[in-house]
């Protein structure tokens, strides 16, 4: 009966309750005769500035060619702070941590740790130290030494046939470690005893003896460790390459000029020249997961970088890993840095600045490894507005020919600018050890006090294999 009554109302167009009526269909959108109202591209308003920035970001996002993308990112040349990896500023490591959003952890991650005094090994999350010790090494291959070319050039060796897995899984035995040690000692004696050199000029002694020793040691150990790490037989070895990195961190107000009062990002540039670096066609394995939360806080520096002091210059913005984009070895393995002669431990001890010895080395590692690893990530298409989706890993050895410091770096984020830095838990991580001597003294043709722990740590760095 109720249904028949309702049907009758519909037939006679009688008003129905509002809850029974269907909403009317929205009218079709009429195309506008005028373009949308947007901010001007040339005005000085905040809306205009935001529109220009959004347009620039869209052009970079839409670009698929890496070379053109890097050109768009580095195209605008304005005053920028030049960060020197080897700096004499006091407590520079804290400033560099702030500039690069890097947390520093004492000790090395996992099985790469040869814990020094006051340091402890840091096992990876979810993996025990015993499991790390039993980790199988890659299959062994008979590979010659990494080819070495002119300064700034890279050399890539061909792949070699692999040896049986049962031999490679065991790693270097004591006899082979002794053979590597004898070759390293021979290189040390060659540069510090057998070679008859004139007295070096002022502040050039490290370039005369220590630099050739480190270069030869890298070639020897890379050739020997290639038996257990086949990636070293296909690596690119660069002598005195150029490494550059350009990024934003923080904001400042333009103090003078026709742009006075404008809010600009603080620009930074690193121009580094390591002694030797090794590059691989595949990336190294991550030390910790990308979402790993580091408890250590990053120092916050509220002063202008000019207080460090850093100085502003205006020249070409550059992002470079030491090789061109079409080079197959696009991922870093290990950098080797030599400290300058002006870095004198005795002088710092006389000035009661003993703590600045390790500060200098930490600052060098943080700046150099961030520049190298960050440039590798940007070679893969990542940048501040398109953050990394997987970690990038590199290693570094800093030495003066006698004392050695070991560092590992994992890049977890490139979002360092104010508008991109939204996740406080995403931090770059740097692990490091205190410097330790490889030997005590070289007397005639005898090396006294050879440190086996430093030697094994050096070999362990070479054995770190990619995924």
C-alpha positions in Angstrom: 0.0 0.0 0.0 2.8 2.4 0.9 4.6 1.6 -2.3 1.5 2.2 -4.4 1.0 5.5 -2.6 4.5 6.6 -3.3 4.2 5.6 -7.0 1.1 7.7 -7.2 2.9 10.8 -5.9 5.7 10.3 -8.4 3.1 10.1 -11.2 1.3 13.3 -10.1 4.6 15.2 -9.3 3.6 15.6 -5.7 6.4 17.0 -3.5 8.4 14.3 -1.8 10.4 14.5 1.5 13.8 16.0 1.0 15.6 12.8 2.2 14.1 10.8 -0.7 15.2 13.2 -3.4 18.5 12.6 -5.2 21.0 15.4 -5.3 21.0 17.2 -8.6 23.8 16.5 -11.0 26.4 19.2 -11.0 26.5 21.3 -14.2 29.2 20.6 -16.7 32.3 22.8 -16.1 32.4 25.6 -18.6 35.9 26.3 -19.9 37.2 29.6 -18.7 37.7 32.3 -21.3 40.7 33.6 -19.3 43.9 32.0 -18.1 44.3 31.3 -14.3 45.5 34.1 -12.1 49.0 33.3 -11.0 51.9 35.3 -9.6 54.2 37.1 -11.9 57.5 35.4 -12.8 59.4 38.7 -12.5 57.8 40.4 -9.5 59.5 40.7 -6.1 56.6 39.2 -4.1 56.8 36.0 -2.1 54.3 34.3 -4.3 56.4 35.1 -7.4 59.5 33.7 -5.7 57.6 30.5 -4.8 56.4 30.2 -8.4 59.9 30.5 -9.8 61.2 27.9 -7.4 58.3 25.5 -8.2 59.0 25.9 -11.9 62.7 25.2 -11.4 61.9 22.1 -9.4 59.5 20.9 -12.1 62.1 21.3 -14.8 64.6 19.3 -12.8 62.1 16.5 -12.0 61.0 16.3 -15.7 64.6 15.9 -16.9 65.6 12.3 -17.4 69.2 12.9 -18.7 71.6 13.1 -15.7 74.0 15.5 -17.4 71.2 18.0 -18.1 69.7 17.5 -14.6 73.1 18.3 -13.0 73.4 21.3 -15.2 70.1 22.6 -14.0 70.9 22.0 -10.4 74.3 23.8 -10.6 73.4 26.4 -13.2 72.8 29.4 -10.9 76.2 30.9 -9.8 76.1 32.9 -6.7 78.3 33.4 -3.7 78.9 30.1 -1.8 81.0 28.9 1.1 84.0 26.9 0.1 84.5 24.0 2.5 88.1 22.8 2.8 88.3 19.1 3.9 91.7 19.7 5.5 91.1 22.7 7.7 93.0 24.2 10.6 89.9 25.7 12.3 89.4 24.5 15.9 86.6 22.0 16.4 85.8 22.0 12.7 84.3 18.5 12.8 81.2 19.8 14.7 80.6 22.5 12.0 81.1 19.9 9.2 78.6 17.6 10.9 76.1 20.4 10.9 76.8 21.3 7.2 76.4 17.7 6.0 73.8 16.4 8.6 76.2 13.7 9.6 76.2 11.8 12.9 79.7 10.6 14.0 80.1 7.2 15.7 83.3 6.0 17.3 84.4 2.6 16.0 83.7 0.9 12.7 80.5 -1.0 11.7 80.5 -4.8 11.8 83.5 -6.9 10.8 85.4 -3.9 9.5 86.2 -2.8 13.0 89.6 -3.1 14.5 88.7 -1.5 17.8 91.3 0.9 19.0 91.8 2.1 22.6 88.5 3.3 24.1 86.5 2.1 21.1 84.3 -0.9 20.6 83.0 -2.8 17.6 79.6 -1.9 16.4 77.7 -4.9 15.1 75.0 -4.4 12.5 71.4 -4.5 13.7 70.0 -8.1 13.8 73.4 -9.7 13.2 75.8 -11.0 15.8 79.5 -10.6 15.8 79.9 -14.3 15.4 77.7 -14.2 12.3 79.8 -11.4 10.9 83.0 -13.3 11.5 81.6 -16.3 9.6 80.4 -14.2 6.7 81.5 -15.7 3.5 83.8 -13.7 1.2 83.2 -13.5 -2.5 84.6 -16.1 -4.8 88.3 -15.7 -5.5 89.7 -14.8 -8.9 93.2 -14.7 -10.2 93.5 -11.0 -10.9 96.5 -8.8 -11.6 97.1 -5.5 -9.9 94.6 -2.7 -10.6 95.8 -0.8 -13.7 97.3 2.6 -12.9 97.2 5.5 -15.3 98.1 9.2 -15.3 96.9 11.5 -12.6 93.2 12.1 -12.8 92.6 9.2 -15.2 90.9 5.9 -14.3 91.8 2.4 -15.3 89.4 -0.6 -15.4 90.8 -4.1 -15.6 88.9 -7.0 -17.3 87.1 -9.7 -15.4 89.1 -12.7 -14.5 88.0 -16.4 -14.2 86.8 -17.3 -10.8 88.5 -19.9 -8.6 86.7 -22.6 -6.6 84.4 -21.3 -4.0 85.9 -23.4 -1.2 89.2 -21.5 -1.5 87.6 -18.1 -1.5 85.2 -18.6 1.4 88.1 -19.1 3.8 89.6 -15.7 3.2 93.4 -14.9 3.3 95.3 -17.4 5.4 98.2 -16.6 7.6 100.8 -17.4 5.0 99.1 -15.1 2.4 98.8 -12.4 5.0 102.5 -12.7 5.8 103.2 -12.4 2.0 101.1 -9.2 1.9 102.9 -7.9 4.9 106.3 -8.5 3.3 105.2 -6.7 0.2 104.0 -3.8 2.2 107.2 -3.6 4.2 109.2 -3.7 1.0 107.3 -0.7 -0.3 107.9 1.0 3.0 111.6 0.4 2.9 111.8 1.4 -0.7 110.5 4.9 0.0 111.9 5.6 3.4 115.3 3.8 3.2 116.6 2.5 -0.1 115.7 5.6 -2.2 118.4 8.2 -1.9 116.7 11.6 -2.1 117.8 15.1 -1.5 116.4 17.1 1.4 112.9 18.1 0.4 111.8 21.6 0.2 109.7 23.2 3.0 106.4 21.4 3.7 107.0 18.9 0.9 108.4 15.9 2.8 105.1 14.0 2.7 104.8 14.4 -1.0 108.3 13.0 -1.5 108.1 9.8 0.6 104.7 9.2 2.2 102.6 9.8 -0.9 104.6 7.3 -3.1 104.5 4.7 -0.3 100.7 5.0 0.0 100.2 4.9 -3.8 102.4 1.8 -4.1 100.7 0.2 -1.1 97.3 0.6 -2.6 98.4 -1.0 -5.9 100.0 -3.9 -4.1 97.2 -4.6 -1.7 94.5 -4.2 -4.4 96.3 -6.8 -6.5 96.7 -9.3 -3.6 93.2 -8.8 -2.3 91.6 -9.2 -5.7 91.9 -13.0 -5.2 89.3 -12.8 -2.5 87.3 -9.7 -3.8 86.8 -10.1 -7.6 85.4 -6.6 -7.8 88.9 -5.2 -7.3 89.9 -6.8 -10.6 87.3 -4.7 -12.4 87.8 -1.5 -10.4 88.9 2.0 -11.5 91.9 3.4 -9.7 92.3 7.2 -9.8 95.6 9.0 -8.9 95.0 12.5 -7.6 91.5 12.8 -9.0 89.2 15.8 -8.6 86.1 15.4 -6.4 83.4 18.1 -6.2 80.1 18.5 -4.4 77.6 21.4 -4.3 74.6 21.6 -2.0 72.3 23.8 0.2 72.1 23.9 3.9 70.2 26.5 5.9 69.0 30.0 4.9 70.3 33.5 5.2 69.3 37.1 4.3 71.2 38.9 1.6 72.9 41.7 3.4 73.7 44.1 0.5 73.4 44.7 -3.2 70.4 44.9 -5.5 69.0 41.7 -3.8 69.3 43.1 -0.3 66.7 41.5 2.0 66.0 38.4 -0.1 66.0 35.0 1.7 68.6 32.8 0.0 69.7 29.2 0.8 73.3 29.0 2.1 75.4 27.4 -0.6 78.4 25.1 0.0 81.0 23.7 -2.3 83.7 21.1 -1.6 86.7 20.8 -4.0 88.7 17.8 -2.9 91.8 16.0 -4.3 92.4 12.6 -2.6 95.7 10.9 -3.2 94.2 7.7 -4.5 90.6 6.4 -4.9 89.1 3.1 -5.9 85.8 3.0 -7.8 83.6 0.0 -8.6 80.9 -0.8 -11.1 78.5 -1.9 -8.3 77.8 -0.2 -4.9 79.1 -1.5 -1.6 76.7 -3.2 0.8 75.0 -0.9 3.3 76.3 -0.9 6.9 72.9 -0.2 8.4 69.3 0.0 6.9 68.1 3.2 5.5 65.5 3.7 8.2 68.0 2.9 11.0 67.6 5.5 13.8 70.9 6.9 15.2 70.8 8.0 18.8 73.7 10.4 18.5 72.6 14.0 17.9 74.0 16.2 15.2 75.6 19.4 16.5 73.5 22.5 15.7 75.6 25.5 14.8 73.5 28.8 14.9 76.4 31.0 13.7 77.2 32.0 10.1 79.7 29.7 8.5 82.0 32.8 8.1 82.7 32.5 11.9 84.5 29.1 11.4 85.9 30.8 9.3 84.7 29.9 5.8 85.0 32.3 2.9 82.6 33.0 0.1 83.5 32.7 -3.6 81.6 32.8 -6.8 82.7 30.4 -9.5 81.5 27.3 -11.3 79.3 25.0 -9.3 80.4 21.4 -9.9 79.4 17.9 -8.9 82.0 15.3 -9.9 83.1 11.9 -8.5 86.4 11.8 -10.3 85.1 10.3 -13.5 82.6 11.2 -16.2 79.0 10.0 -16.3 79.6 7.3 -18.9 82.3 5.6 -16.9 81.1 2.1 -15.8 82.7 2.5 -12.3 80.2 4.9 -10.8 80.3 3.8 -7.2 83.0 4.4 -4.6 85.0 1.9 -2.6 87.9 3.6 -0.7 89.6 6.9 -0.8 93.2 7.4 0.5 94.1 10.9 1.8 97.5 12.1 2.9 97.7 14.8 5.5 99.8 18.0 4.7 103.2 18.6 6.2 101.8 21.5 8.2 99.7 18.9 10.2 102.4 18.3 12.8 101.5 16.2 15.8 104.5 17.6 17.8 103.5 21.2 17.1 99.9 20.6 18.2 101.1 18.8 21.4 103.4 21.8 22.2 100.5 24.1 21.8 98.3 22.0 24.1 96.0 21.1 21.2 96.4 17.4 21.3 92.6 16.9 21.0 92.7 18.8 17.7 94.7 16.0 16.1 91.7 13.7 15.9 89.4 16.7 15.2 91.4 17.5 12.0 91.1 13.9 10.8 87.4 13.6 11.5 86.7 16.8 9.7 88.7 15.6 6.7 86.8 12.3 6.6 83.3 13.9 7.0 83.8 16.5 4.3 85.6 14.3 1.8 83.4 11.2 2.2 80.2 13.3 2.1 81.4 15.1 -1.1 82.3 11.8 -2.8 79.3 9.7 -1.7 76.9 12.6 -2.3 78.2 13.1 -5.8 77.7 9.3 -6.5 74.1 9.6 -5.4 73.5 12.6 -7.7 75.1 10.7 -10.6 72.2 8.2 -10.1 69.6 11.0 -10.4 68.9 11.8 -6.7 69.0 15.3 -5.3 67.6 17.4 -2.5 64.0 17.3 -3.8 64.2 13.6 -4.8 65.9 12.0 -1.8 67.8 8.7 -2.0 65.8 5.5 -1.8 68.8 3.3 -0.8 72.0 4.1 1.1 75.3 4.9 -0.6 78.5 3.7 1.1 82.2 4.7 0.9 85.4 4.2 2.9 88.4 6.3 3.6 91.9 5.9 4.9 93.8 9.0 6.1 97.5 8.8 6.8 100.8 10.6 6.9 102.7 7.5 6.0 103.0 6.3 9.6 99.7 6.9 11.4 96.5 5.5 9.8 92.9 6.4 10.5 90.0 4.4 9.1 86.5 5.8 8.3 83.3 4.4 6.9 80.5 6.7 5.6 76.9 5.9 4.7 74.8 8.5 2.9 71.2 8.3 3.9 69.8 11.6 2.8 70.5 14.4 0.4 67.6 16.5 1.6 69.7 19.1 3.4 68.0 22.3 2.3 65.4 24.0 4.5 62.4 23.1 2.3 63.4 19.4 1.9 64.8 18.6 5.4 61.6 17.2 7.0 62.6 13.9 8.6 64.9 14.4 11.6 65.6 10.7 11.8 67.3 10.5 8.4 70.9 11.2 9.1 74.1 10.5 7.3 76.5 8.4 9.4 80.2 8.4 9.7 82.2 5.8 11.6 85.8 6.3 12.5 88.8 5.1 14.5 91.5 7.0 16.3 94.8 7.2 14.4 97.2 4.4 15.2 100.8 3.9 13.9 101.6 1.2 11.3 105.2 1.0 12.7 107.4 2.6 15.3 110.5 3.5 13.4 112.5 2.5 10.3 116.2 1.9 11.2 118.3 1.2 8.2 116.7 -1.9 6.6 114.7 -2.9 9.6 111.1 -1.9 10.5 110.6 -2.0 14.2 107.2 -2.2 16.0 105.1 -3.2 13.0 101.4 -3.0 14.1 99.5 -6.0 12.8 96.1 -4.7 13.9 96.5 -1.7 11.6 97.7 -3.9 8.7 94.7 -6.3 9.1 92.3 -3.4 9.2 93.8 -2.1 6.0 93.4 -5.5 4.4 89.9 -5.8 5.7 89.0 -2.5 3.9 90.1 -4.0 0.6 88.1 -7.1 1.2 84.8 -5.2 1.5 82.9 -6.4 -1.5 79.8 -5.0 -3.3 76.4 -6.5 -3.3 
